[in-house]
């Protein structure tokens, strides 16, 4: 009889692609997924999987290159956020339609944060698309979702790894994927992959670096798009000397620099909160995706991150299944050392 498993899929931006690889490994081993809880990117992957469209989504994201990702950015000058996420949500609607959470074959909980009441909001019924949109609204980056008097933003603000919603599922084991994991030293995606897969990923990353599209390139690309909108031209802004640059363009540059700092700060907070959630409700299996493997917004690196998720899931489940034979459960060790204090 297949073991019943509950999945906890954490926030982490692009690193959340690793959730796809984890799910693939879980399915390959014959586990029955009976419950999912997800936050931010974890809400996206969990919702799509429960709706039965993970393979279609996987195919799409693995075809995205750096410029495809930038084309999905719909910049707004709304004071509540830098982009609307309308294009991304439009694609998700194509995949999953207007399904309600309570109609999904696998029970799902997505987590958002209500800024008005300063508390978590769990979506366990109603529109799946609305629940996902609320959970991915990174403060300052993606505009909040308003529902009545609620102003909803990314669940990672309070709970980047929502373990508690899965406890009532009474699964044989709870598997949590922490995509904001801290490590005692920076570790790259290539270091964690098997040698043959690491070589392929290194070649792809070298090509991106040659184009100046490495870590945080996504935010830099958004900045450039915003400046092009300001001068009403498709021509790139050339920084040398800053000749002819308007005061509004300089103000935009300063605003994006502040956004860079704010996003980095948000990531640090999420990593610390995830540690507390794990300490309070230890899952049976914990898969740590170090936050240094890629920038949170490098959404053009899906293939390597999916491979990483499957590889780390295989290692963690091997350890769990070995211990379980002796009647014990185990929390997997982080892939590189212990998280920093």
QUIMOPE-V12987 format. One record per residue. N is the residue number from 1. RES is the residue in three letters. SS is DSSP state (@ for helix, = for strand, . for the rest). Layout:
<<N:RES:SS> <N:RES:SS>>
//
This chain:
<<1:UNK:.> <2:UNK:.> <3:UNK:.> <4:UNK:=> <5:UNK:=> <6:UNK:=> <7:UNK:=> <8:UNK:=> <9:UNK:=> <10:UNK:.> <11:UNK:.> <12:UNK:.> <13:UNK:@> <14:UNK:@> <15:UNK:@> <16:UNK:@> <17:UNK:@> <18:UNK:@> <19:UNK:@> <20:UNK:@> <21:UNK:@> <22:UNK:@> <23:UNK:@> <24:UNK:@> <25:UNK:@> <26:UNK:@> <27:UNK:@> <28:UNK:@> <29:UNK:.> <30:UNK:.> <31:UNK:.> <32:UNK:=> <33:UNK:=> <34:UNK:=> <35:UNK:=> <36:UNK:=> <37:UNK:=> <38:UNK:=> <39:UNK:=> <40:UNK:.> <41:UNK:@> <42:UNK:@> <43:UNK:@> <44:UNK:@> <45:UNK:@> <46:UNK:@> <47:UNK:@> <48:UNK:@> <49:UNK:@> <50:UNK:@> <51:UNK:.> <52:UNK:.> <53:UNK:.> <54:UNK:@> <55:UNK:@> <56:UNK:@> <57:UNK:@> <58:UNK:@> <59:UNK:@> <60:UNK:@> <61:UNK:@> <62:UNK:@> <63:UNK:.> <64:UNK:.> <65:UNK:.> <66:UNK:@> <67:UNK:@> <68:UNK:@> <69:UNK:@> <70:UNK:@> <71:UNK:@> <72:UNK:.> <73:UNK:.> <74:UNK:.> <75:UNK:=> <76:UNK:.> <77:UNK:.> <78:UNK:.> <79:UNK:.> <80:UNK:.> <81:UNK:=> <82:UNK:=> <83:UNK:=> <84:UNK:.> <85:UNK:.> <86:UNK:@> <87:UNK:@> <88:UNK:@> <89:UNK:@> <90:UNK:@> <91:UNK:@> <92:UNK:@> <93:UNK:@> <94:UNK:@> <95:UNK:@> <96:UNK:@> <97:UNK:.> <98:UNK:.> <99:UNK:.> <100:UNK:=> <101:UNK:@> <102:UNK:@> <103:UNK:@> <104:UNK:.> <105:UNK:.> <106:UNK:.> <107:UNK:=> <108:UNK:=> <109:UNK:=> <110:UNK:=> <111:UNK:=> <112:UNK:=> <113:UNK:=> <114:UNK:=> <115:UNK:.> <116:UNK:.> <117:UNK:.> <118:UNK:.> <119:UNK:=> <120:UNK:=> <121:UNK:=> <122:UNK:=> <123:UNK:=> <124:UNK:.> <125:UNK:.> <126:UNK:.> <127:UNK:=> <128:UNK:@> <129:UNK:@> <130:UNK:@> <131:UNK:@> <132:UNK:@> <133:UNK:@> <134:UNK:@> <135:UNK:@> <136:UNK:.> <137:UNK:.> <138:UNK:.> <139:UNK:.> <140:UNK:=> <141:UNK:=> <142:UNK:=> <143:UNK:.> <144:UNK:.> <145:UNK:=> <146:UNK:=> <147:UNK:=> <148:UNK:.> <149:UNK:.> <150:UNK:=> <151:UNK:=> <152:UNK:=> <153:UNK:=> <154:UNK:=> <155:UNK:@> <156:UNK:@> <157:UNK:@> <158:UNK:.> <159:UNK:.> <160:UNK:.> <161:UNK:.> <162:UNK:.> <163:UNK:.> <164:UNK:@> <165:UNK:@> <166:UNK:@> <167:UNK:@> <168:UNK:.> <169:UNK:.> <170:UNK:.> <171:UNK:.> <172:UNK:.> <173:UNK:=> <174:UNK:=> <175:UNK:=> <176:UNK:=> <177:UNK:=> <178:UNK:=> <179:UNK:=> <180:UNK:=> <181:UNK:=> <182:UNK:.> <183:UNK:.> <184:UNK:.> <185:UNK:.> <186:UNK:.> <187:UNK:.> <188:UNK:.> <189:UNK:@> <190:UNK:@> <191:UNK:@> <192:UNK:@> <193:UNK:.> <194:UNK:.> <195:UNK:@> <196:UNK:@> <197:UNK:@> <198:UNK:@> <199:UNK:@> <200:UNK:@> <201:UNK:@> <202:UNK:@> <203:UNK:@> <204:UNK:@> <205:UNK:@> <206:UNK:@> <207:UNK:@> <208:UNK:@> <209:UNK:@> <210:UNK:@> <211:UNK:.> <212:UNK:.> <213:UNK:.> <214:UNK:.> <215:UNK:.> <216:UNK:.> <217:UNK:@> <218:UNK:@> <219:UNK:@> <220:UNK:@> <221:UNK:@> <222:UNK:@> <223:UNK:@> <224:UNK:@> <225:UNK:@> <226:UNK:@> <227:UNK:@> <228:UNK:@> <229:UNK:@> <230:UNK:@> <231:UNK:@> <232:UNK:.> <233:UNK:.> <234:UNK:.> <235:UNK:.> <236:UNK:.> <237:UNK:.> <238:UNK:.> <239:UNK:.> <240:UNK:@> <241:UNK:@> <242:UNK:@> <243:UNK:.> <244:UNK:.> <245:UNK:.> <246:UNK:.> <247:UNK:@> <248:UNK:@> <249:UNK:@> <250:UNK:@> <251:UNK:@> <252:UNK:@> <253:UNK:@> <254:UNK:@> <255:UNK:@> <256:UNK:@> <257:UNK:@> <258:UNK:@> <259:UNK:@> <260:UNK:@> <261:UNK:@> <262:UNK:@> <263:UNK:@> <264:UNK:@> <265:UNK:@> <266:UNK:@> <267:UNK:@> <268:UNK:@> <269:UNK:@> <270:UNK:@> <271:UNK:@> <272:UNK:@> <273:UNK:@> <274:UNK:@> <275:UNK:@> <276:UNK:@> <277:UNK:@> <278:UNK:@> <279:UNK:@> <280:UNK:@> <281:UNK:.> <282:UNK:.> <283:UNK:.> <284:UNK:.> <285:UNK:=> <286:UNK:=> <287:UNK:=> <288:UNK:=> <289:UNK:=> <290:UNK:=> <291:UNK:.> <292:UNK:.> <293:UNK:.> <294:UNK:.> <295:UNK:.> <296:UNK:.> <297:UNK:.> <298:UNK:.> <299:UNK:.> <300:UNK:.> <301:UNK:.> <302:UNK:@> <303:UNK:@> <304:UNK:@> <305:UNK:@> <306:UNK:@> <307:UNK:@> <308:UNK:@> <309:UNK:@> <310:UNK:@> <311:UNK:@> <312:UNK:@> <313:UNK:@> <314:UNK:@> <315:UNK:@> <316:UNK:@> <317:UNK:@> <318:UNK:@> <319:UNK:@> <320:UNK:@> <321:UNK:@> <322:UNK:@> <323:UNK:@> <324:UNK:@> <325:UNK:.> <326:UNK:.> <327:UNK:.> <328:UNK:.> <329:UNK:.> <330:UNK:.> <331:UNK:.> <332:UNK:.> <333:UNK:.> <334:UNK:.> <335:UNK:.> <336:UNK:.> <337:UNK:.> <338:UNK:.> <339:UNK:.> <340:UNK:.> <341:UNK:.>>
//
